[in-house]
Amino acid sequence: QAPLVESGGGSVQAGGSLRLSCSASGYPSKWNYCHGWFRQRPGYEREEVAGIDNAQSATYAKSVRGRFTISKDYPKNILYLQMNNLKSEDTAVYYCAARRCGETTYNWWGQGTQVTVSP
């Protein structure tokens, strides 16, 4: 079983919304873990689009700031990425990931979910 399992990807028209979910069940889900959403677009390197620490403080890539919102339901141990006003350039495979807070390396990854935004 993958440590993290994403869901919620799909196809949407530009301007639409999607919410990605990431269920965390395969790694030590203690409170001191930080999480992130990454994406890999065709022809581009994987990039972090949003991160959240154990104090629920969030950071965003400039390209998605104001459109995407990362959140975590700690009791259910589910990570979310709400994506609004989607653009064709948001088309990518999206991954959730976890790391120990205080470290920079993400050690646990999901399998990815495809998001396709049509013009």
N, C-alpha and C positions, 0 to 999 in steps of 0.2 A: 504494500500500500504506500502511495506517495505521501510524503510528510504533509504536504499541503495540496488541497484539491480545489481548483477554480471552477466556477460555473457562471453562467449569465452572459457569455459572449453570444454574438450573432450578427445579423445584418440589419442595418438601419440607414435611413436616408440622412443626408446632411441636415443638421439642425435638430436631430432627434436625440434621444437619451437612452442610455443603458446603465444597468447597475451590475457590476461584477461582485461575486461573492467568493470567499476563500475560506474553506473549512480547515481548521488546523487540528489535526488529531495524531500526527505521526512524529511529533517532536516534543521535548519537555516544555509544555506550555505554561511555564511559570510567568509571573507578572513582569519579570525583568527582561522580557524579550521585546525587541522593536521589529517593525514590519515595514515592508515596502511593496509598491506595485511597480513593475518594470514593463517595458514593451520593446518589441523588436520589429521594426518596420522593414519591408523589403529594401535591401541595399544599404541599410543603416546598422550600426552597432546597437546592442541592447542599451537602453537608457532607463534610468529611474525616473518615473513621472510623479511619484508621491511617496512620502514616508511618514510614519507615525511612531512616536516613542511611547514609553510606558506611562507617561503623564498625559497622553492624548494630544501632545503637541505635534502639529502636522507641518510638513514642508512640501513644496510643489515645484516642479519644473516650470520655467517661465512659459513654455508653450501651452500648458494646461491650466495655469493659475486662473482662478475665477470661473472655470468651467467644470473642473473635477473636484470631488471631495472624498477624502479618505477617512474612514472611521473604523472603529473596532467595537464589537460587542464582546466584552470580556467574559461575562458569565457563559455565553454560548461559544466563545472562542472562534468567532467568525470575523473576518476582515472584509470590508466593503470598499468599493470604488464606485461612487456615483459619477457618471459622466454625462454632462449636459452640453447642449449646443455642439454636438459632434461635427467634426470636419473630416473631409476625405483624407487628410494627412494624419488622422488618428488611426487609420487602418493599420492593424498590427496584431501580432500575437502578444497577449498580455499575460504576465506571470506575477504571482504573489511570492513573497520571500520573507524569511525571518532570520534575524541575527540576534546574538546576545547584545543587549544594550551596553555600550562601552567598547564594543568591537566594531570594526568597519566592514568585516566580511560577512556576507549573507551565506549561511551554511545550509539552509533548508529552502527548497524550491518546489513550486507546483509544476504541473505538466504543461501549463499554458492553455489559454482559451482565445479563439480567433474573434476579432472584432473587425467587421468590414463596414465602412461608411461609404455609401454611394452618393455621387453629386446630386 
